[in-house]
């Protein structure tokens, strides 16, 4: 089927640039990404991911993470597993 339908959307310029940079690293165009998204919406008969409002604990954690606070680093998966008590 020929690709003849056009979609226009207004979006924040900074968001557009950031997303285009990510897609460029993945080797796909915005049009290809949009087509993949539309196919997933069709497949799932809805959004292809959960759309939720995070609870207060999740919001606090996200803010800390974005600020670089209370993060830990591990040299290996084994070290992380040990830190988490799996080993």
C-alpha positions as CSV (number, residue, x, y, z in Angstrom):
1,X,0.0,0.0,0.0
2,X,1.3,3.4,-0.9
3,X,2.2,5.8,1.9
4,X,0.0,8.8,1.1
5,X,-1.5,9.9,4.5
6,X,0.2,12.8,6.2
7,X,0.3,13.6,9.9
8,X,1.0,17.0,11.4
9,X,1.7,17.6,15.0
10,X,2.9,20.5,17.1
11,X,5.6,19.6,19.6
12,X,8.2,21.4,21.7
13,X,11.3,22.0,19.6
14,X,13.7,20.7,22.4
15,X,11.7,17.5,22.7
16,X,11.7,17.0,18.9
17,X,15.5,17.5,18.7
18,X,16.2,15.1,21.6
19,X,14.0,12.4,20.1
20,X,15.4,12.9,16.6
21,X,18.9,12.4,18.1
22,X,17.9,9.2,19.8
23,X,16.2,7.9,16.7
24,X,19.3,8.8,14.6
25,X,21.4,6.7,16.9
26,X,19.0,3.8,16.4
27,X,19.2,4.3,12.6
28,X,15.5,5.0,12.1
29,X,13.6,8.1,10.9
30,X,10.8,9.9,12.7
31,X,8.4,8.6,10.0
32,X,9.6,5.0,10.6
33,X,9.2,5.5,14.4
34,X,5.7,6.9,14.0
35,X,4.8,4.0,11.7
36,X,6.0,1.5,14.3
37,X,4.1,3.3,17.0
38,X,0.9,3.2,14.9
39,X,1.3,-0.5,14.1
40,X,1.7,-1.2,17.9
41,X,-1.4,0.8,18.7
42,X,-3.3,-1.3,16.1
43,X,-1.8,-4.5,17.4
44,X,-2.7,-3.7,21.1
45,X,-5.9,-2.0,20.2
46,X,-4.7,0.9,22.4
47,X,-1.6,2.4,23.7
48,X,1.4,0.0,23.5
49,X,2.5,0.9,27.0
50,X,1.0,1.7,30.4
51,X,-0.3,5.3,30.8
52,X,-0.5,6.0,34.5
53,X,0.0,8.8,36.9
54,X,2.9,7.8,39.2
55,X,2.3,7.7,43.0
56,X,4.1,10.0,45.4
57,X,6.9,7.5,46.2
58,X,7.6,7.0,42.5
59,X,7.6,10.7,41.8
60,X,10.1,11.3,44.7
61,X,12.3,8.6,43.4
62,X,12.2,9.9,39.9
63,X,13.1,13.4,41.1
64,X,16.0,12.1,43.1
65,X,17.3,10.0,40.2
66,X,17.0,12.9,37.8
67,X,19.0,15.1,40.2
68,X,21.6,12.4,40.5
69,X,20.9,11.8,44.2
70,X,21.0,8.5,46.1
71,X,22.4,6.5,43.2
72,X,24.7,3.6,43.5
73,X,27.2,2.2,41.0
74,X,28.4,-1.4,40.7
75,X,31.4,-2.8,38.8
76,X,29.5,-5.9,37.7
77,X,26.1,-7.6,37.6
78,X,27.4,-9.9,40.4
79,X,28.2,-6.9,42.6
80,X,24.8,-5.5,42.0
81,X,23.1,-8.8,42.8
82,X,25.2,-9.0,46.0
83,X,24.2,-5.5,47.0
84,X,20.5,-6.3,46.5
85,X,20.9,-9.5,48.5
86,X,20.4,-12.0,45.7
87,X,23.8,-13.7,46.4
